[in-house]
Amino acid sequence: MRFLCVNCGYIYDESLWEQDDGIDAWTGIDEISEDVHCPSCDGSFDDFSPIEDEVLYAENPKHMNHLEKEHVPNIVYQDSERVEVQIGEEMHPVSDDNRITSIYLVDDEGHIVEEIFIMEEEDPVAEFDISGLDIFEIRASCSRHGLWSTGLIEAE
């Protein structure tokens, strides 16, 4: 997830490397020590607000354009207890400035059930436990093209 410093506009992204700023990679904002401050204005991390990204959906899932084919999560396997996904019909490409940073399992009310961070050079694939969910959604965050979704899916 990304967070905005309300004092200066600095954006902290949990999925990106921030070691130069005294924060280890993949550190959730709630795990940051009180001794660490905003790298831009020296404000407290208590002054950060979550950034709600617009969720993008394929306009016509049967006839997706190139960008949609590359970003919409693709269900590889699903049964009543788990779902396996890859991002893109043929796997989203990985480069320094264009990669999938996170894949989310979201419930029917839009709450994140589980988030999997994708490390640099890792393929954008994930497996989630969907037991107990009747309806769910898979979302993928691209460092260049935003937050993409499958739309709501009924569990088997």
Secondary structure by P-SEA (a helix, b strand, c coil): cbbbccccbbbbbccccccccccccccccccccccccccccccccccbbbbbcccccccccccccccccccccccccccccbbbbbcccccccccccccccccccccccccccbbbbbcccccccccccccccccbbbbbbbcccccccccccccc
